[in-house]
Amino acid sequence: MSFTSRQQGAITLASGGLLMGTIGIFVEEARLDAMTMVFFRCLFGFLALAGYCAWKGFFRAQRFTLRMVLLAVLSGLLMVTQWVWFFDAIHRTSIAVATVVFHVQPFWVVLMGAALFNERLGGDRLGWIATAFVGLVLASGVATSENLQGHASYLFGVGEALAGSVLYASVTLIAKSLGQLRPHLLTLAQCLVGVVCLAFIAPLHSVAHIGPAQWFWLVGMGVLHTGLSYVLIYGALPKLTTPIIAVLLFVYPLTAIVVDALVYGRALSAPQLAGMALIVTASLGVNLGWPLVSILRRGARVRHPVD
């Protein structure tokens, strides 16, 4: 059975999202602090991506400039910090909550783009962004009393995931300005920055006490979730249209929600699922240009017809 290029891209992107959706299991089962886990994710991810890039000849084909290198290093600092915050957020909240909160990052990209490049937002985009942040409040669980009473660690974790989404949005904008740099090489540079920086600040003195099972999870974070998943995702994007990408990118958070419920019994509540639905709808609305304001106006006219 043969597939068209678009079908292959859709399957590949969905596969990358499914794989990324399982990273929470690796974070939970490694049972290490966030900095140590990110250090090894960067180390094994760097080795995996370096081998792939060398095999594909990306190093020979790429021309590097000083600006390109400096921006890649900056994106590495932001990305590695975001990974640390995200992993710690999983420990403090849950896989599902941290992932859902993190996935408001497309809206930060829109807001940052408007602030930095004077892009016009318009009523529709502002409406969808507002809808997304209502969804964020519901999905995070901070609106429910059990998460607010004496659970400072939970709230801190939600804040880490949200702050991480801002950093990832910044990385996205930097990546857009590095259009001539292959995304594989950018991720490789980010991993290298993580290895160099975290070698000095991560508590690596406990490496001798890491067990064989823990090494399995650490290697998996690097090889599977930083090597293979990014290769799948980057290989799929050029084959797909924006609407298909916008839909399939939510395979990752939806997988994380299912994984958290099935593996750890931490199912999202009805309000949290409603919040996730709002975030997904708002993201599609922003990416696909759905006319929210005109729809609301038509609805208002139907409810209150003019005599």
N, C-alpha and C positions, 0 to 999 in steps of 0.2 A: 504493500500500500504506500503510495507516494503522497507527500504533502507539498502544498505550495509554500513559497517563501514566507508568506504572512502566517500561514498555519504553523510552520516550524517556529517562527518567532514567538507566536502566542504560547505554544507548548513550552518553549524554552524559558520564556519570562515567567510563566506560571510555575515551572519547576524551580526556578531560582527563588520565587516568592515562598513556595512550600518549604524549601530548604531553609531559608532565612527565618521562617516562622518557628523552626525547631531550636533556634539558638538559646532560647530561654532554658530548655532542659539542660544544655551544656553548662550554662551559667549556674544553675541550681546544683547540679550534680558535681561540679568541680569543687565546690565547697571551699573556695578561696576568696580573699579580698579582691575587690574590683580592679585595683591597680595591677596586681600580680596576674590576674586573668588577661587583662588587656595587653600587658607586656608579652605574654606568650602568644596571644592572638596575633599581635603584630609580628613576632618573630617567625612563627610558623606560616603566617599569611605571606610574609615577605619571601620566604623560601619557596613557597608554592607559586606565587605570582612571578618571581624572578625566573624560575624554571620555565613557566609558560611563555613569558615575554621573550626569553632567549630562544625558545623553540620556534616561536612565530616570527622571529627576526625584528621585533619592535624596537630594540635598542639601535640597530643599524639604520633603521628607516626614520628615526626621530631626530630632529634637530632641536637642540636645547639653547635657550637664551637665559641671561641672568634674570630677567623679569619672570620668566617661566619657573625657574628654580626657586626664586624667593616666594612667589605665590604658592607653589607646591608645598614649600616648607610651612608657610602660614596655614594652609588648609590642613596640613598634617597635625599641627598643634591643636587646631580646632576640632578635628575629627577624633583624635586620641582622647581629648578631654571629654568630648561627647560620649565616646564609648565607655569611659570610666563612670561618668554620671549615669548612663543608661543601665549598666550592669549593677551599680549600687541601687538604683531605683527598683530593679527587679527584686533584689533582696529585701528592700523595705516595703514594697507594695505587693506586686505579683507580676507574673509574666504578662498577663492580659492587660492589666491596668497600665503598666509602664509602656507597653507597646502602643496601646490606643492613644495615650496622652502624647507620646512621641510623634504620632502620625498627624499632628496638626502642623507639622513643619511646612507643607506646601503653602499654607496661608501666611506664614512668616516670610516666605520667598516673595509673595505678592506684595505684602506691606513694605518689605525692604526695597523691592524694586521701585515701588512708588516713591519712597523717601529718597533713594539714591539717584534715580534716573528720571524723576519727575513724570513717572508714568501715571496716566489718568486711571483711577479705579472705577468710577462710575457707581451708580446706585445698585446695580445687580451684584457686582463683586463685593461691595461693602455689605450687602444683605447676606450673601452666602458666607462671608467671613464671620459676621455676627452669629449666623446659624451654627457655624462650626464651633465657636467658642461657647455657645450654649450647650452644644453636644459635649464639649470638653468638660464642662462643670459636671454634667450628668455622668459621663463615662468614667471620670476619675474617682467618683464616689465621695468626693469631699462635701457634697450636698447632703449626705446621709449622716445621721447623728452618731452612728457607731464608729465612723471613721474620724470624727472630730473630737470625741471625748477622750483626752489623754493619749492620743495617738500622734504625737509629734513626729515620730520616725516615719509614719505613713505619709504625713503631709510633706515632710522633707523629701521623701522619695518621689512624690508627685511633682514637687518643685524641680528636682533633678531631671526628671524626664522632660519636663516642659523647657527647662533651660537647655537641655541637650538638643531639643528640637530647634531652638533658636540657632545654636551653633551649627547644626547640620544644614539649616537654611543658608547660613553664611558660606558654608563649604560649597553648597550648590551654586551660589552666585559666583564664587571664585572659579569653580569648574567651568561655568559658562564663559568666563573671560579667558579661559585657557583652551579655547576650541581647537587649537592646533596640537595640543598634547593628548595623546591617547589616554582614555580613562583608566585603562589597565596600569599604565605607567604612573598616573596620578595616585591611584590607590597604593601602588608599590612604594611611592615616595612617602605617602602617609604612614605606611607600616614602618618604613625605615626611621622616620621621625619618632615614632612611638618606641621603637627598640632603643634608640639612642637616648631619648629623654627619660623614659621610665626606668632605664638601667640605673639611673642615679637616684630616683625618688621612690620607686616601688619597693616594698619590703620583701626583697628576694632572698633574705637570709634563711627563709623556711623552705627553700627549694629542696634541700636534702630530705625533707620529711614528706614530700609529695609522693603519694602512692601510685602504683601502676594504673589503677582505674582513673585517678585524677589526670594522669598524663594523657589518657585516651580522650577525655573531654577537652583538654587544652589543645591537643593537636587537632582535634576536630574543629574547634573554633577557628583555627588558622587555615587549615587545608580546605574544609568544607564551607564555612561561613564567610571566609575572607578570600579564599582562592576560587573554588569551584563556583560559588554562588555569584560572585561578581563577574566571572567569565561568562556564565549563563546570561545574566542580566544585560551586560554590556553587548554581548553578541546578538541579543534579541531586539534591543531598542531600535536599531536602524531599519529593521524589517517591518516595523509596526507604525500605525497611525496614532495620533494623539488620543483619540477616543478609546482605542483598544488598550493603550498603555495606561490611561487613567483608570480604567476598570481593573486591569490585571494587577496593578500595583497594590491593590487591597487584598490580594491573596496572602501576602505576608501577615498583616495584622489579624485577618480572619483565621489563619492557621494557628497563630499564637494563642488566640482565644480558645480554639478547640483543644489545642495541646494542653493548655493550663487546666481546662475543665476535665479532660480525660485522664491526664497523668497525675495531676495534683488535687483534683476535686475542687478547684477554685473557679466555679462558674460565675460569670458576671450576673448581676441582678438585672431585673427588668429595666429599671431606669438607666443602668449602665449600658445595656444593649441598645436602648433607645438613643442614648448619647452617641454610641458608635454609629448607629444608622444616620444620625444627623451629620456627623463628620463625613461619612462616606458620601452622602447626598450633596453636601456643601462642596466637597472636593470635586465631585463630578460637575457640579454647577459652575464652579470657577474654571475648570479646565475645558469644559465643553461650551461655555458661554451661554448657559441656560438663562432665560430672561425672568428672573425672580420678581422684579418690581412690577413688570407688566402683568405677570400672572396674578399677583396680589391685587392689582388694581382691577383686573377683570373679575376676580372673585368678589371684591367689594361691590362692584356694580351689579353682580348677580344677586348678592344679598340685599342690596339697597337700590333697586331699580329706580331710575328717574321717572317721575310721573309725566 
